[in-house]
Amino acid sequence: MKNHHPYIISGLYAVTPNDLDTARLCKNVEAALRGGVKLVQYRNKVADTGLRLMQASALLALCRSFKVPLVINDHLDLCAQIDADGLHLGATDCDLGAARRLLGKDKIIGASSYNQLDLAQKAEDAGASYVIFGASFNSDSTPDTLEVPLSVFTEAKQKINIPIVMIGNLTLDNAAQVIKAGATSIALMNGLFNAKNIQETSQQFAQLFTNH
């Protein structure tokens, strides 16, 4: 299934942290956008329905002012309610094909593929706009994180025709390796939003794509 959304999925991709303070969340996302983020995913696993609606609506207005798409993690109903630019789905979330039929051909739909190339291929067949692999690099804070060898990107690049995103414990050094191996985009959450200077960190990661 061909995707018709107007956005090109590439460059730095920001995934929001679980922040209940909407003003702080928007301030931090704005700093990331000023630094060069090209796609924002609103993900908040601790907010209730009302707060998710408030935060997602605020972020959508902010992203629109930067002409950057906002995708909603998991919540198809919220995505449809605020007319966000798209949806991101994990393996246990709603069916991707059903989401594509409901949202239409113009919306971005991303799919988590973890370390499984076959999941990525199935997602592409079902109408995904991009797939996320993660994580290539293990971390002390998340020792149970899946490790994805860089060869997966090289192989995926040959077998998949949609953009490939990498997430998980990325630093400026290892992100450059991932881009070189074939990732179209890199996704950051803690590595971006826990930084002392979010805008500067965003600029440094975004620069990796212009250097490549």
N, C-alpha and C positions, 0 to 999 in steps of 0.2 A: 504494500500500500504506500503510495507516494504521499509525502507530507507537503503541505502548502503554506505553512506559517511563514511570516515574513522575516523571521529572525534567523541569523546564522549563529549556530551554537559553536563558539570557539572562545579561547582565552580564559580569563579567570572567572570562576563560578563560586559565589558566596552562598553558604548554607547557614541560616541563622541559628544561634544558640537558644536554649530554653531560658528566655528572659521574660519575666513578668512585668517589667517596667517598660511600657510602650515608648515613652519619650527617649529613654536611653537606647532602646533597640533601634529606633528610627535614626537617632544621632549617629550611632555606630554604623548602621547600614549606609547612611549618607556619606560618611567618611570613606567607606569601602568603595562606594560608587565614584566618588571624587578621585580615588586612586586608580580607577580603571577596570572595575568589575563589569563583566559583560552579561551576567545572568545571576539572578538572586532566587534562591529557594527559601520560602518561608516554612520553617519546621519548628514547631514548639510542642513537645511531648507532655508538658505539664500545665499548659493553659486550658481553661474551660472553653466551652463553645462561644460564649459571649466575648471573651478576651481574644480568642483566635480571630473572630470576625473583626473586632476593632483593630487589632494589629495588622492583619492581612490587608484591610482596607487602607490603612495609613501607609503601609509599605507599597501598595499598588500605586497610590498617588505619587509617592516619592520616586518609584522606579519609572513611572511614566514621564516624570519631569526630566529624567536622565535618558529617556528613550531606551531603557533596558527592560527586558521581560522579567516578570515575576511568575514563578511557578509555585504551586502549593504542594507541600508534602502530604500525600496520603488522602486528604479530605476532598473527595470529588464534589461533594455537596457545596463546600465552601468555595471551591474553584468556580463552580457554575454560578453560585450566588453573587459573587463580586465581579464575575467576568474577568478573572485573572487570565494571564497569557498562557497558562498551562498547568500541568499536574506532574508530580513525580511519584512513582509507585515502586514499592518494594515487592518482594516475591509473595508476601502474604497479604498484600493490599488487594483492592478490587481488580477484577479482570481487565487487562489492558485493552483488549479488543472491544469490550463493552464500554469502557471509558472513551475510547476513540469514537465509537458510534454516537455516544451521548454528547461529547464536546464538539464533534465535527472535525473536519480536515485541517482547519486553520490553527488549532491550538497545539502547543508544544506538549508532548507527553514523553517523559523520561522514565527509564526503568533501571532498577538496580540489578546488576548481573553478578555481584560478589566476585568470585574467581572462576565463574563458569561460562565458557564461551558458548555453550549450547543454549543457555538462558538468554544470552545476548542475541543469538540468531533467532530464537523464538520471538523475542520482543520486537525485533526488526520486522519479522513476518506479520506480527499483529498490529503494526502501525506505529511503533515507537519512533520518536524524533531523535533520540540519543540514548546511549546506554552508559551506565556508570560501573566501573570496576573498582574494587577496593578491598583491602588496602595492600599496597605493595610493600610498605615498610612497617614493621612491628614497632610497638612502643611499650615502655614500661607501664604506662597508665592503662593501656588496653592490651594486655598480653594474649588475650584470646582472639585478637583480631586476625582475620584471614590474611594470609600473605599471598599476594599475586605476583608471580614472577614477571619480569619485564617482557619476557618472550610472549606472554599472553597478548600484549599490545601489538607486537609485530604480527602475530598470527591473526588477531582480530582485524587489523588493518587490511589484511588480504581477503578476509571472508565477510566483512560487514561494511555496508555502504553508508551507514549513518555515523554521526560524530561519536567519538569515544572519549569518555570523561574518566579521570582517575581521582579517587578520594582516599584519604587516610594517611595521617602522620607525615604530611609533606613538609619539607624544608626547601629553602632556595636551591640547595645542592641536589637533593634527590628529585625535585620537581623537574629540573632541567633534564635529568636522565629519562624521566617518564615522557616528556615532550619529544625528546629525541627518539624514543622507542615507538612513538606513534600516537600518543594521546592528543586529541584535538583540544582538550580543555582540562583544567585541573580544578577540583573543588576543595575549598577550605572552609572549616568552621572555627575550631579552637585556634588553629594556627594564624587565623586572621583576627578574630574577635577578641582573643586574649592578648593580642599584641599591645605593646605600650603605645605605639602610634599606628592606628589602623590604616589611615590614609597612606602613610609612607610604606607600610608593609604591603598594602594592596598594589602600590606603584611598583615595588620591587618584583613581586610575582608577575604582574602584568607585563613587565619589561622582558621577562623570559621569552615571551611569545614574539616580541619584535626582534630579539636577538637570534632566535632560532631560524 
